[in-house]
Amino acid sequence: MSNKILKCALIGCGYIADKHITAFFDCPHTELIALCDADPKRLKFMQEKYGVPYGYTSAEEMLTALPELDMVSVCVPNKYHAAVTIQCLEAGKHVLLEKPMAVSAEEARTIIEAEKKAKGKLMIVQNQRFIPAAQIMKRMFDEGKFGEVYHIRTGWRRPLGMLPNPEGVWENGESANRNWYNDKSACGGVLRDLGVHLLDLAMFITDFPKPVSASASGYRKFAPKTESGKRYELSSEDMVTALIKFENGMSIALEVSFCSFVSKEALFTNVYGTKCGAERDRDNLNIILPDDEYNFKVVEAAIEKEKQFKHCIHEFADALVNGKEIPVKATQALRVIEALDMIYASMEE
């Protein structure tokens, strides 16, 4: 195992940044030396909070000033993913890009072309596939234990009160506008926030079959309560239901919502195979096995024996310094974005 330390930076000091920053500090192969954010007040606060020496308000300035950077974590809003990622790749950096990879398959392909020409490598933050339950389902698929996987049912439903609030407050008391989650023009919405995780997991388990069609409905039924009474653009979807069909005959039924009249949050992935099935409920996993001709038995999977997941930064850095295969490839993520494109197209029909 290599002892190499990667000099790292983070672009975008929003709500997800804390998880990336703490992972950089926890990872034995990374040293976080710079932060970048367009808001100078936010940038200064985060630098002081974490003791990061360098701060910049533009990616271009940072990449020029710090040629020694090895790796950059891109945590900007969705609509900026492609432009910032390509900028970092062209500067010769390894890039860890927050999901979704891009807001369209066309943009995803431009990122892939940039990576082909670059010295650095790219990984997408699709963390659901690293949880122990996912590891077991993937191994079962690879070993043929499911038989033919013909359908996957998956969902992430949240109760009322969990809709992203456009008015946030940072730790230093400064106001934060988070409304891009609810704004279609900013490429927000529950499908790109939660749906992309579940589609990636289902397609990862089944070796990324090619999506061929989708029938979907999208809804905007709820508005968050705000302290100021200010009106915000609430144009992106807060719920999506979809049926996606694939070239190999498999289908995926997807349901995601930021909020609805349900009693509790639910996160599940159910695999339907011809030899057995699997039901993942958050971090738990049950395997449904045949028992005599038409009966069945349920076996609880021993997930504690699987590799425990910390953060994609650990997975990416380990792959980079030890010459391993990149765990989440851009070509895989492209298949997921192609499915998202089909879902959005169907929603707009």
N, C-alpha and C positions, 0 to 999 in steps of 0.2 A: 504493500500500500504506500502511495506517495505521501510525502509530508509537505507538498507544495501548497502555498497560500496564494489565493487569487485576490487581487486588489479589485474591490467592487464599489459600485455606485447604484443609487436608486433614483429613478425619475418619477415624480408624482407623489407628493406627501399627503395623500388623502387617507380615508379611513382604513384601507387595506395595507397602508404602508407600515404600520406598527408591526404587523405579523411578519412582513418581509425583513424589517430591521432586526427584530429579535431573533429571527432565524439566521441572519447573517452573523450575529454575535455568538449564536449557539453552535454554528457549523465549524468544524475544525479546519476546513479548507478555505475559509473566506475571511477577509478583512474589509469592513465597510469604511471607505475613506471619504465619500462624497454623497451629498444629497442635492437634488435639483427639483425646484418647484417654481411656477410662475408667480406665486404670491410670496413676496419677500418677508412678510410678517410670519407666515406659516413656516417658511423655510428656516428662518432664524430660530423660531421656537423649537422645531424638530432637531436642529443642530445642537442646541443647548440641552435639550432633553436627553439626547443620546450621546452627546460628546463627539459628534462627527466633525472632523476638522475642516472640510471644504464644503462650500455651499454655492450654488449657481441658480440663476433664474431662467437659464435657457440651456437646452441640451447641447446645442452647438458650442456655446461657450465652455461648457464642462468638458466635452470631448476634445476640444482644442487645447484646453489648459492642462488636461491630465492624460497625456498619451500613454502613461503607464497602466491605465485601467485595463483589466482583463475581462470583467463581466459587469453587465448592467441589468438591473431589474426594472422593467417597464410597467408602471402602475398608473398610467394616465387613463382618463375616460375612454370608452370604447372607440369613439370616432377618430381618436388620434393614434390608435394602436399601430396601424400600418406605417404611417409617416415616421413616427419616432423609432420604431423597430428598424426600418430600413436605414434610417440615419445612423443608428448605432452599428448595424451590420457593416455599412459602408466605411465606418471608422475602424473596422477591424476588431470589434468587440464581440464576445459571447453575449447572447441576450436571453434572459428569462422573461417571457411575455405573459402578463396576466390574461386570463380568459375573458371574452372569446378571442380567438386568434385575430379575427378581423370582423368587419360588419357585413362583408359579402364575400362570396367565393372569388370574385374578381380581385378584390384586395388581397385575399389570402394567397392567390397565385403570384401577385407581384412581390409579396414577402418571400415566397419560396424561390423565385427567380433571384432575388437579392441575396438570399442565403447561399445559393449555388455559386455565386461570384465572390462570396466573402470568405475571409480566413476564419471568422468566428462561427460558432454553432448556435443554433436556436432551439429553445425548448418552451413549450406552452404550459401554463399552470393549469393542468387538469388533474386536481388532486384526488378526486373520487376513486380513480383507478388504483391508488396506492394503499387504500385501507385494507386491513386483513380480509374482510369479507369478499372484497373484489379479487384479491389474490387467489382465494380458494375457487371462486366461480371461474376465473380465467383458466386456472390449472385444470379444473374439471372439463372445461370446453376443449382445451388442447389435448387432453387424454381421451376424449371421446365419450366421457361418462354421461353426458346429457343425451347422447345420441344426436338426432337432428334437433337443433334449436330452431323452432318455427315461429316463436312469438316471445316478446319481452314486454311486460307491463311495468311502467315506472312512473313515479310521481314525486313531487315535492309540494305539499299543500301547507300553507300557513294561515293561521286564524286571523281575525280582525285585530288591528293594532300593529301588525307587522309590516304594513305597507311603508316603503322608504319615505321618511319625512323630508320634504324639501328644505326644512329649516333645522340645521344642526348647530351644535356649539362645540368648538374645540376645547381642549383642556385649559387653555389660557383665557377662556371667556370670549374669544373672538367668534363671530357668527360664521357659519359655513353653509353655503348653498349646495345642497346635495340633489337638486331636482333633476339632474341629468338622468337619474334612474327612471324618472317618470316622463321624460321628454323624448318623443319619437325623433325629432331633428337631431338630438344628441346621441341617438342610437341606444337609448336605454330600453327598459322593458324586462319583464320577467323571463321571457324566452332566452335572451342573451345572458341573463344573470344566473338563473337557476337551471333552465332547460338545457343549456349547453353542457353543464356538468353531467346530467343524467343521460343525455344522448351519447356523450363521449364514453361514459362507463359502459353502456349497453353495447356500443359498437366496438369498444376495446375488447370486451369479453368474447365477442363473436368475430374477431379479426377484420373489422372495418369493411363490411360488405358495402357495395355501392348503392346509395339511395336512388330510387327511380321515380317516386311520386309521394305526395303528401296530401292529405285532406285534413284541414285544420279550421278551428274557430278561435278567434282572439277577442278578448273583452276588456273594456275599461269601465268598471262599475263602481269603484270606490275612490274617494279623495281623502288624503290625510288631513287631520286637524292641525292647524298652524296657530302659533301664538300671536303673530302679527296681524292675521287676517288678510295678508297679501295674497293676491291671485297668482297662481303658477300654471304653467303649461303642463297639463296632465294628458298627454296625447299617446303615450306608449301603453302597451297592454299590461294589465295587472293579472290576467289569467289566460292560459292557452290550453286547449285540448287538441291533440293531433294523432293521426294514424299515419305512420311512415312505412312505405313498402320498399323492399330491397330487391336487387337483381337476382339474388339467390332464393327468393321466395319468402324470406323472413319478413316479419312485421314488428313494429314497435308502437305501442300505445303509450302516449305521453300526456301527463297532466301536471301543470305547474301553476301556482298562484302565489302572489304576494300577500293576499288576504281574501278570505271568504268566510261564510258562516259554517265553519267546522269547529269541533270542540278542542282540537289540539293540532300541533304541527305534526305532519307525517312525511317521512322520507323513506321510499321503498323502491326495490327493484326485484321483480319476480321473473324468473327464467322458466320458460315452458319447453321441455325437451321430450323426445319420444321414449327415452329410457328413464329419466328422472327429472325433477324440477328443483328450483331453489327459490327461497324467499328471504330477501335481505330487508331488514327493518333497522334503519340507522346502522349501528355497529354490530348488530346481531345477524346471524345467518342460520336458517334451517334448511336442511336438505330433505326433499320428499322422495322416498324410494319405493319401488314396488315391493309388495309383500303378499305372496300368493297371486292368484290370477287377476282379481279386480280390487284388491285391497291395497293399502299403502301404510307406510310408517314414516314418522317424522324424526329426523336425527338432528340434534343441535351441533353445529360445526364448532370445532375447537379453535376459535379464532385467536386465542391467546398464544398459540404456538406459532403464529405467522409473524412475519417481520412487521414491527410497529412503525407507523409513519409519523414523521415530524413536520416537514415542509418540503416543497419542491426544490427549494434552494439546496437542501442537503442532497437530494437525488441528482440534481444537475451538477453541482460542484464535484461530487464523487465521480460522476461519469467523465467530467472534463479532466480531472487530475489523474485519474487511474486508467484512462483510455478505454472506458466502457461505452457501450451503445447509449445514445441519448434516449431516455425513457419515454418522452412524449415528442414524437416527430411532427414537423409541420405538415407533412403529407397526410398523416393520420388526421390531424386537426382540420385539414381542408375537407375531408369527407364529411365531418360534422357540420362545417359551415355550409357545405352544399345542401345538407338536409335542412338546416335553418333557412336557407334561401327558399327552398320549396315550401316550407311551412308558412313563411311570411307571404309568399306569392298566393298560397291558398287562402290565407286569412283576408287578403285584400280583394278576392274575387267577388 
